[in-house]
Amino acid sequence: MRTPDIARAAAGRRRRDELARLASAHEPADGGAPRLSLTPLNLVLAAFALAGCAAVGPNFERPAAIVSPQFKEIKGWKIATPRESEPKGAWWSVFRDPELDQLMPDVVVSNQTVKADEFNYREALALINEARAGLFPTVNGTGSAIRESPSSTNLTAEASGLWTLDIWGQVRREVEAQQAFAEVSAATLANVTLTEQSLLALAYMTLREADSLESLLETTVVEYKHSLTITQNQYNAGTAAKSDVITAETLVLNAQAMLIAAGVSRAQSEHAIAVLMGRPPAGLSIPPGSLATKVPSVPVGLPSSLLERRPDVAAAEETMRQANAIIGVEFAGYFPAVSLNGLVGYSGNPFAAEFGPTNPVWSFGASLAQPLFNGGLTTAEVEAARQTYQADVATYRQTVLIAIQQVEDALVGIRILTREAKVQVENVRISRQATQITLNEYQAGTQAFTAVVTAEAIELSAEESLISIQWQIQSEAVDLLVALGGGWTQTNLPDVAAQTSDIPPH
């Protein structure tokens, strides 16, 4: 038995000693044998005294997490001040996209995955009241009427009650465990909401990537048709071969095919957004736009701040709290269960002259059940609860480490991809210039058409790569915002105790 558990057991024994002292106060004045008056009032008072004993089992303290003093990839990134770290509205507003601002709120309102977790949270609140019901007595009423020959009628009306006293805090620990479980459900709801919002944001970025790619390919088709016109003119003038015309036509057809294929990604992304908003795909149509090229400003705090800003970390912490309370529930199995029971009513012939207050039926008593031998079951249950808690501690620490990793990954992704984008922008500029020069040389008869084909292919590849890099940057920005908690803080967790009734209605 651990030291805190021994101390709580000693507190219970001291409370029982106090009851024994109260019992000694009932010794008769003539020095006869001491006796304890087992009146209902005395037993109820004793019940309240015993119920005030401290709950057995350890009290929860959040274990230390494995965090670094600073992010490894923070170099070149703005470090947030405490004020800047405070939530400032919707996390996606940093993208300054009105269309995204209109789409995102429907996730909380209509997304069915979020709705499912919302109902799971409400179920968890109900389970708190279910556990709390064990703190109160149960009262049942019964009645019967029997008619017997020759002319006898027996009427019985009784109310019986049973109250198992929570002397060792087993029920209180169960309530604590259910409250922690409700907090887990609330944090899971917040985490699922954030996840669904991030999926919508990523689908929206993919849709805008497809829009930008379609715009690029539309321009490419126009440019390739211009090259085809030049090639046909050269062929008509006798300065170009027929193969040059066929090659130019192939380039146009290939670009047109790519343009058509780009519509698949856009349509599928739009469908995904509709479902995330809780709508059928037919109920949503997003007008064309373009992919953002600017990296949003996201202040980054210290790694330790993730302990308060990530709903999944909060869920892991509350899971530990629940497991810790379960230890107390199982530890209470070492101690006896004390119950009070009573019955009051009337029984007799309602038509008899003597029926009335002279026909009472009543009983009142107490019982104690102490486990004497169960083959080590209680010890095994306590040990299993303790190991479950230790497993949850490891899960909590791993969740924190993953949270830090996700921030680091997003930071390094944005930093490196931004550098790559700058180089790729220059690559696109040079490729366009090379294509124009090569095409001019072909018209002057100093360059073969194969050089034009190569230059145009290089230019298109560079343009596509730039769009892809810009999409990756925007996606990494979404990942960073989500990894930082999306503006959520642990203070957003609801007060589950205030949302549940102290005394169940029935």
Disulfide bonds with the S-S distance in Angstrom:
none
